[in-house]
Every structure is written in structure tokens, then in C-alpha cells.
Amino acid sequence: MLESIRASVASAAAVVWAVFGGGPKAAASSSPQVLAIPPPRPRPRGGAGTLISAGSIDDTDENADVRNERWYGSPGVAGWAQKMERDAHVRQSLSARSAPLRGALWDFEAASEAPADVEAAAFARWAFFERLSWDRFMRDALRFHRDGFSLFELTDDTAAIPTDRFPLHPGRGTGVVYTGLHHRPAWTVYRWAQSTSDPTQLASVEQRLQGTDGEKPGFVSIPGGALLRFTQEQEGANFAGFSTARSAYGPWKIKRLLLVLDAIRHERMGVATPELTLPEGVEANDEEVIAARSILAEMRSNEKGYILLPHGYEFKWASGGESTNIGEAIERCNRDIAFNTGTGFMLLGLTGGTGSYALAQSQDGQYQVSLEGDAKFVCDTINLGSDGWSPVERLIRLNYGAKVGLPRICVRNMPTRNWEKLLPVVKDLVGAKIITVDNRLEDFTRKVTYLPARDPATARKAIEPPPMVPGQAPAPAKDEPPAPAEDKPAEPMKEAA
């Protein structure tokens, strides 16, 4: 087969060389030059390059405290990523990257207008969006922003399907559907098993379960053929990825220290410390000293929050040089955390200064680009898979066979998209007859503007005005009173003869 293909290509190339003069060497030879066909390259020569030893990825992060399970955690031990999410600014910045995708309008696009392809797309919508909790799946899938990756184990089984909705389904009321998109938390991953055929893919993952009332403890291996893996910015075979929250670890750690120092400063400086100086000649065991200690103890912020000085002693707080503005340093850390996710514009007006709507609109460009990139990453992972198989392809092939075109999941709309600017443009294009209004355009407009679906049975037809006659004024609408006649100037009176 391969030899016949090469012979066909070689003969076609000979014709091309003959027609176009045979290239630079055609002048020296009158015979047509045959283009050399290189052999196929079915396997790569290079490798992924990532060191994986005994199932553990060699994390090259310069900070050893945030490598592997120290970052995403282990059973019973929270990782730094989980600790960071307890911070309000970190949590909100990560939510700004995940909430728009959770609130987006997801859909499956048919491969063509053929009836079987259209029904296959509708079947995928029903299988993913109606039978399963898509919002919960998206919530867990987008945890790659925090952990660097997210894992799901997919299970499927035969089930009854509505024949009135899918009349072309060959199963006659029975088909194969996904019964669960089971999230496997990052902190349960114990070992990664690399595929030998493609080192950038997984052969399996070993989970470490600590055991609960309804789950046995131990180690469980999940094959890569049942896993749906979202790895952010995978480089080589680094299946743990590089999380969005990792680059905010520095400002978050500094901020946590500054908050402790600020709390200590407020405790020491905000609550007055009673001070008493003993008169000269009073001993430490005298009754006056005991009485003074009792009085000071009742005026304290805690049981030792007072100062009793012998005669001649002096006490004062010695500053460590020029004081620093801790509050300003904390706000700087908050800005760095927000800048990490492209949401720095959300802090405008929150730090005592004045905000600007126009400035915020001009700064959210990179943020919108990041959201589009996240949406494409999620779509590609579901459509093509990460480890040698596609969830969409498996679903369609098991139900409709190999001849039906595969639908593709896509994002139709995200809540952050500014439709106030786009819809007037669509209106102008329709008015200029560049775009023709049809049912699909109306349905899409209703969805993105959160309006009810159209009802053809109760639709009201727009009354078109009668055609214009040259030189005639337009007729008034039925509900509109006729325009008053224009006042004509009075004719001048003629003088009597």
C-alpha cells in the first residue's frame, strides 16, 4: 500500500517538474526530474525529557517547599495551594478565572448539516449537559488553576434513551451513556505511570486512599484510558503542570507575614500599657508594691500587660529606625495577587483612591484573552483528550458508529463578554443587509441576553408599512393620530376698487 502511494506521488511530481521546466537542473537535461519522496516518520526520535522516578515527577521548582505533594497536598495534609485559597484575595482572583467559564453557554457543534451529524450533536448535549451535573464538573475541572492539574475518572454503561428525541439512534431506545464524571482530587495522587508509546501521556495513575466509613483504604490504579486529565501548561511529561496560583505564592507569603506584624503593632500600640514608677526607698516586698501590682493588673489588656518600674528606671518603645507603611505593603501584595490572574482592574477604587470605569475597560483586555485561552484548553481536552482517547469520540462511536461526524464542544458565550457593544454592531449589520436575520441568529441572541426561547405559536408578526409612492407622504401608523395640517399663511386682503 505504501509503495503504491509513493509511486503515485512520484508520477504526479514528475508531471509537475515537466510542466514547470524541471527546476534549476532542467536546462542540463531534457528528461523530467522526479521529486524524491521521503519516507514517513511514524515515531519521534526525541523524548519528553522529564525525569520520572518510581512514579514521582522530578519537580525543578527552585523552592523545594512547593514541589509536588507539598504544593497540592496529600491525604490528611493540606498543601500550600489549599492554604493559599483561604486568603480572600487569592480565592477571588482564582474565582475570576473560573466563574466566567462556569457561567458560560456551552454547546456541541455538529460536524455538518447532515441529519445524523445534527442528531449526534444533540445526543452529546443530552448526555453531558442534561444527564450529568455540568456545573459541578466545571467547578472541579477548573481546579487546575489552583493545583496545576485536575483528574476525572469516566464511567459509562447502557441506559434507556428517548427515541422521540433521537430517532436515528440505532439502539432502538438503548444506548451507551456516561454514568459519571468522577473527580479524583489532586491530593490523592501518589504515583504517575508514564506511557511508553507516548511519554507525554499517562498509562495510569495510582491513588492513595486514606479510607472512610464507605471507602476502603489503600492504593488504587486507574488506567489512562478511563482518565480525563486537565494539566495546565504541561511541559514535557510534567503531568502536575504549572498552576496559576503558583506565581502568586511569593506575594501571598509576604502578605501573611505582614498581617501578623500589623496585628502585633496594633496590639502594642492600640491598647495603652499602664505604667507606674515606685518612689525612692520602696522595696520589692513591701505592701505598697504588692498593692501597686494589684492595681496595675486590673488595668491591663492581659494578665501581664503593665509595667512596674523601680525608682530611677525609665521605659520607652525604641523604634527600629524609619518606620514603614505596613498597610501600603499589604495592598501592594494584593495588587500582585490580582495582577497574577489579570484582574488588577478589579481593585480600582478599593484602596481609598478613585476608580475609573474607562480605565477598567481598557485593562481587562488581557483578562479576556486569558479566559478565551482557558475555554479553548478545556474544549480541546474534552474533544481530543489528553492521554490517547477522546470522551466525545467514545460516546459517539459507541452510539452512532464510525460514519457519523464527531461534534465538538464549544463556548457560545461568557458572562464577561460585553454585549452592549456587540449587539448594536449586529443591528447595524442587519440594517445594512450584510447579515440576514434567521431563526439561529434569534435563538442565539435570546440565549446570550438571557431571554425566553421563542414561541412560534404566539409570535406576533411585525406590521410592515405600505410601499412608498414617490411624492406622497408616508401613511401614519394605525395607533398613531394623523399629523396636524400645517398652518398656511393667510392670503393678503384685496383692497376695494
C-alpha positions in Angstrom: 0.0 0.0 0.0 2.7 2.4 1.0 4.7 1.6 -2.2 1.7 2.3 -4.4 1.1 5.7 -2.7 4.8 6.7 -3.2 4.7 5.6 -6.8 1.5 7.7 -7.4 3.1 10.7 -5.7 6.3 10.3 -7.7 4.4 10.2 -11.0 2.5 13.3 -10.1 5.7 15.0 -9.1 7.3 14.1 -12.5 4.4 15.8 -14.3 4.8 18.9 -12.2 8.6 19.1 -12.8 8.0 18.6 -16.6 5.3 21.3 -16.8 7.3 23.9 -14.9 10.6 23.3 -16.6 12.1 20.7 -14.2 13.7 23.2 -11.8 17.2 24.6 -12.0 18.7 21.5 -13.5 16.2 21.3 -16.3 18.4 23.2 -18.7 21.1 20.4 -18.5 18.7 17.6 -19.1 15.6 17.3 -21.3 14.1 14.5 -19.2 11.7 15.4 -16.4 13.1 15.4 -12.9 11.3 13.1 -10.4 10.9 14.6 -6.9 12.4 12.4 -4.2 9.7 11.3 -1.8 11.0 11.0 1.8 9.8 8.0 3.9 7.1 8.6 6.5 8.2 9.4 10.1 5.7 7.5 12.2 7.7 7.8 15.5 9.5 10.7 17.0 13.2 10.5 17.7 13.3 12.8 20.7 11.7 12.4 24.1 9.7 14.3 26.7 12.8 14.9 28.9 11.0 15.0 32.2 12.6 12.8 34.9 10.0 10.4 36.5 11.5 8.1 39.0 9.4 5.5 40.8 6.2 7.4 39.7 7.4 10.7 41.2 8.0 13.7 39.0 11.3 15.5 39.4 9.9 19.0 40.1 12.6 21.6 39.2 10.9 24.4 41.1 13.6 26.5 42.9 11.5 26.5 46.1 11.6 23.0 47.5 8.7 23.8 49.8 6.2 23.9 46.9 7.2 20.9 44.9 4.8 18.0 44.1 2.6 17.0 47.0 3.9 19.8 49.2 2.1 22.1 46.7 -1.2 20.2 46.0 -1.3 18.2 49.3 -1.6 14.6 50.3 -4.2 12.6 52.3 -4.7 14.4 55.6 -2.2 17.2 54.9 -3.2 20.4 53.1 -0.8 21.7 50.5 0.3 25.3 50.0 -2.2 25.7 47.2 -5.1 24.8 49.5 -3.7 27.1 52.2 -3.5 30.0 49.8 -7.1 29.6 48.8 -8.1 30.5 52.3 -7.0 34.1 51.6 -9.9 36.2 50.4 -7.9 37.9 47.6 -6.4 34.7 46.3 -9.7 33.0 46.3 -11.4 35.8 44.5 -8.7 36.1 41.9 -8.9 32.4 41.1 -12.7 32.6 41.0 -12.4 35.4 38.5 -10.7 32.9 36.1 -13.1 30.0 36.7 -16.6 31.6 37.4 -17.0 33.0 33.8 -16.4 29.6 32.3 -18.9 28.0 34.8 -21.5 30.6 33.8 -20.8 30.4 30.1 -23.1 28.9 27.5 -21.6 25.5 26.5 -22.8 23.7 23.4 -21.9 21.0 20.9 -21.4 22.0 17.3 -22.4 19.5 14.7 -19.8 18.3 12.2 -22.1 19.1 9.3 -25.8 19.8 8.4 -26.4 16.1 7.8 -29.3 14.8 9.9 -27.1 12.1 11.5 -24.5 14.7 12.5 -27.0 17.1 13.8 -28.6 14.4 15.9 -25.2 13.2 17.2 -24.5 16.8 18.5 -27.9 16.8 20.2 -27.2 13.4 21.7 -23.9 14.8 23.1 -25.7 17.8 24.6 -28.2 15.4 26.3 -25.5 13.0 27.6 -23.2 15.7 29.0 -25.4 18.6 30.0 -28.7 17.0 30.9 -27.8 13.7 32.4 -24.8 14.9 34.4 -24.1 18.0 36.6 -22.1 20.1 34.2 -21.6 22.9 36.7 -20.0 20.6 39.2 -17.8 19.1 36.6 -16.6 22.6 35.5 -16.0 23.6 39.1 -13.7 20.6 39.7 -12.1 20.7 36.2 -11.0 24.3 36.7 -9.1 23.4 39.9 -6.1 23.2 37.7 -5.8 27.0 38.3 -5.1 26.1 42.0 -3.4 22.7 41.9 -1.9 22.7 38.4 -4.0 19.7 37.2 -7.4 18.1 37.7 -8.3 14.4 37.1 -11.6 12.7 36.3 -12.4 9.0 36.0 -15.2 8.4 33.5 -17.6 5.5 33.8 -20.2 4.5 31.2 -23.0 1.9 30.9 -26.0 1.1 28.8 -29.2 3.1 29.6 -32.5 4.0 28.1 -32.6 7.0 25.7 -35.6 8.9 24.4 -36.4 7.6 20.9 -38.6 10.7 20.1 -35.6 12.9 20.5 -33.1 10.6 18.8 -35.0 8.7 16.0 -31.8 8.0 14.1 -30.1 6.2 17.0 -29.6 2.5 16.0 -30.1 1.2 19.6 -33.9 1.5 19.4 -34.2 3.1 22.9 -31.0 1.8 24.4 -27.6 3.4 24.2 -24.3 3.9 26.0 -24.0 7.0 28.1 -21.6 8.3 30.7 -22.8 7.5 34.2 -20.3 9.7 36.0 -17.5 12.2 35.7 -15.8 11.3 38.9 -13.4 13.9 40.2 -10.2 12.5 41.7 -8.6 15.1 44.0 -5.0 16.2 43.3 -4.0 15.4 46.9 -4.9 11.7 46.4 -2.3 11.2 43.5 0.5 9.0 44.7 2.3 7.9 41.5 2.3 8.7 37.8 2.8 5.9 35.3 4.2 7.2 32.0 3.1 5.8 28.7 5.8 4.0 26.8 4.3 4.7 23.4 3.9 8.4 24.0 5.9 9.7 27.0 3.8 12.9 27.2 0.7 10.8 28.0 -0.3 8.7 31.1 -0.5 5.0 31.2 -2.2 5.1 34.7 -2.4 7.0 37.9 -2.1 5.4 41.4 -4.3 6.9 44.1 -3.7 6.7 47.8 -6.9 6.5 49.7 -6.9 7.0 53.5 -10.2 5.3 54.0 -13.6 6.4 55.3 -16.8 4.8 56.6 -17.8 4.0 53.0 -14.4 3.6 51.3 -11.6 1.1 51.9 -8.1 2.5 52.5 -5.2 1.5 50.2 -3.8 2.2 46.7 -5.9 2.1 43.5 -4.6 2.2 40.0 -6.7 4.0 37.4 -5.8 3.3 33.7 -5.2 6.3 31.4 -8.0 5.0 29.1 -10.5 5.9 31.8 -9.0 9.3 32.8 -9.8 12.7 31.6 -6.8 14.9 32.6 -6.5 18.7 32.6 -2.9 19.7 33.1 -2.1 23.4 32.9 1.0 24.4 30.9 2.3 20.8 30.7 5.9 20.8 29.8 7.3 17.5 28.6 5.9 14.8 30.9 5.3 17.1 33.8 1.7 15.9 34.4 1.4 18.0 37.6 1.6 21.2 35.4 2.2 24.8 36.5 -0.7 26.2 38.3 -2.0 29.8 38.1 -1.7 30.2 41.9 2.0 29.2 42.0 3.1 32.6 40.7 1.1 34.3 43.5 2.8 32.3 46.2 5.5 34.9 46.8 3.3 38.0 47.5 0.8 35.8 49.4 3.6 34.6 51.8 4.9 38.1 52.3 1.4 39.4 52.9 0.8 36.7 55.5 3.9 37.8 57.5 2.9 41.5 57.2 -0.6 40.8 58.5 1.0 39.2 61.6 3.3 42.2 62.1 0.4 44.6 61.6 -1.7 42.7 64.2 1.2 42.9 66.7 1.7 46.6 66.1 -2.0 47.3 66.6 -2.0 45.2 69.8 1.0 47.0 71.3 0.2 50.5 70.1 -3.5 50.4 70.0 -4.0 49.4 73.7 -2.3 51.6 76.3 0.0 50.0 78.8 -0.3 51.3 82.3 3.0 52.4 83.8 3.9 53.1 87.5 7.2 54.3 88.9 7.9 53.3 92.5 9.0 56.0 95.0 12.5 56.0 96.3 13.3 53.6 99.1 10.5 51.2 98.4 11.5 47.5 98.4 10.1 44.9 96.1 8.4 43.0 99.0 6.7 46.0 100.6 3.0 46.1 100.9 2.9 49.2 98.7 4.4 47.3 95.8 2.0 44.4 96.2 -0.9 46.9 96.2 0.6 48.6 93.1 0.8 45.3 91.2 -2.8 44.5 92.1 -4.0 47.9 90.8 -2.0 47.6 87.6 -3.2 44.1 87.0 -6.8 45.3 86.9 -5.9 48.0 84.3 -4.3 45.6 81.8 -5.1 44.3 78.4 -3.9 40.9 79.6 -2.6 39.5 82.9 0.9 40.8 82.3 0.0 44.0 80.4 1.5 46.5 82.8 4.9 48.0 83.7 6.2 48.5 87.3 9.5 50.4 87.3 11.9 50.8 90.3 12.8 54.3 91.2 15.2 55.8 88.7 14.3 53.4 85.8 12.9 54.7 82.6 11.0 52.7 79.9 10.1 53.6 76.3 9.4 51.8 73.0 12.5 52.2 70.8 11.7 52.2 67.1 13.9 50.3 64.6 14.8 53.4 62.5 12.5 54.8 59.9 9.0 53.3 60.2 7.4 51.6 57.2 3.8 51.6 56.0 2.7 48.0 56.6 -0.8 48.7 55.2 0.6 50.0 51.9 2.9 46.9 51.6 -0.1 44.7 52.2 -2.0 46.5 49.4 0.9 46.0 47.1 0.8 42.3 47.7 -2.9 42.3 47.0 -2.3 44.0 43.7 0.4 41.5 42.8 -2.1 38.6 43.6 -4.7 40.2 41.4 -2.2 41.0 38.6 -1.3 37.3 38.5 -4.7 36.5 37.1 -5.1 39.6 35.0 -7.7 41.1 37.4 -5.8 44.1 38.7 -8.6 46.3 37.4 -11.0 44.9 40.0 -9.0 46.7 42.7 -9.7 50.2 41.2 -11.5 52.3 43.8 -11.0 49.8 46.7 -7.8 51.3 48.2 -9.1 54.7 49.0 -8.3 56.2 45.6 -10.7 57.0 42.8 -11.6 54.3 40.3 -12.3 54.8 36.6 -14.7 52.8 34.5 -12.9 53.6 31.3 -9.6 52.6 32.8 -11.0 49.3 34.0 -12.4 48.7 30.5 -9.0 49.3 28.9 -7.2 47.0 31.4 -9.4 43.9 31.1 -8.1 43.1 27.6 -5.5 40.6 28.7 -8.0 39.1 31.2 -10.5 38.4 28.3 -7.7 36.8 26.3 -6.8 34.6 29.3 -10.4 33.5 29.6 -10.6 32.6 25.9 -7.4 30.6 26.3 -8.8 28.7 29.3 -12.0 28.0 27.3 -10.0 26.6 24.3 -7.9 24.5 26.6 -11.0 22.9 28.2 -12.6 22.4 24.8 -9.5 20.7 23.3 -9.1 18.4 26.3 -12.7 17.2 26.0 -12.7 17.0 22.2 -9.3 15.4 21.7 -8.4 14.0 25.2 -5.0 14.2 26.9 -4.0 10.5 27.1 -4.8 8.9 23.8 -8.6 8.9 23.8 -11.4 11.4 23.4 -14.6 11.3 25.6 -16.6 12.8 22.8 -15.4 10.3 20.2 -16.0 7.3 22.5 -19.6 8.5 23.2 -20.5 9.0 19.5 -18.7 5.9 18.2 -20.4 3.6 20.8 -23.8 5.0 19.8 -23.7 6.1 16.2 -20.8 4.1 14.7 -17.8 5.3 12.7 -19.6 7.0 9.8 -21.1 9.9 11.8 -19.2 13.1 12.1 -17.9 14.0 15.5 -19.4 17.0 17.2 -17.2 19.4 19.0 -17.8 21.1 22.3 -17.5 24.9 22.3 -18.3 28.0 24.3 -21.0 30.2 22.8 -21.0 33.0 25.4 -19.3 34.1 28.6 -20.8 36.5 31.1 -17.8 38.8 30.8 -18.4 39.4 27.1 -19.7 43.0 26.6 -22.9 42.5 24.6 -23.7 46.2 25.0 -21.1 46.9 22.4 -21.6 43.9 20.2 -25.4 43.9 19.8 -25.5 47.5 18.3 -22.9 46.3 15.7 -25.2 43.3 14.8 -28.1 45.7 14.5 -26.1 47.9 12.1 -25.0 44.9 10.0 -28.6 43.7 9.8 -29.8 47.2 8.8 -27.1 47.3 6.1 -28.2 43.9 4.9 -24.8 42.4 5.4 -26.3 39.9 7.9 -29.6 38.1 7.2 -31.9 37.6 10.3 -32.8 33.9 10.7 -34.0 31.6 13.5 -30.5 30.6 14.5 -29.5 34.2 15.0 -32.6 34.9 17.0 -32.1 31.8 19.2 -28.5 32.8 19.9 -29.4 36.4 20.7 -32.1 35.2 23.1 -29.6 32.9 24.9 -26.8 35.4 25.3 -29.2 38.0 26.6 -31.0 35.5 28.9 -34.4 36.0 27.2 -37.0 33.2 27.0 -36.9 30.9 24.0 -39.0 31.9 21.0 -42.6 30.5 20.7 -43.7 30.4 17.1 -47.3 29.7 18.2 -47.7 33.0 19.9 -45.3 35.1 17.8 -46.6 38.4 16.7 -46.0 39.4 13.2 -44.5 42.8 12.6 -46.7 45.1 10.6 -44.8 46.3 7.6 -45.5 49.8 6.3 -47.1 50.2 2.9 -44.8 50.8 0.0 -43.8 54.4 -0.6 -45.2 56.3 -3.6 -42.9 59.0 -5.0 -44.1 62.4 -3.9 -46.5 61.0 -1.3 -46.1 61.4 2.5 -45.8 58.2 4.5 -49.1 56.9 5.9 -49.5 57.1 9.7 -49.5 54.0 11.8 -52.8 52.6 13.0 -52.3 53.5 16.6 -50.9 56.9 15.7 -53.1 60.0 15.2 -52.8 61.8 11.9 -50.3 64.6 11.9 -51.9 68.0 12.1 -52.1 70.0 8.9 -49.6 72.7 8.6 -50.8 76.3 9.1 -50.8 78.1 5.8 -50.1 81.9 5.9 -53.2 84.0 5.4 -53.7 85.5 2.0 -53.5 89.3 1.9 -56.8 91.1 1.7 -57.6 92.8 -1.6 -58.4 96.5 -1.5 -61.9 97.5 -2.7 -61.8 99.3 -6.1 
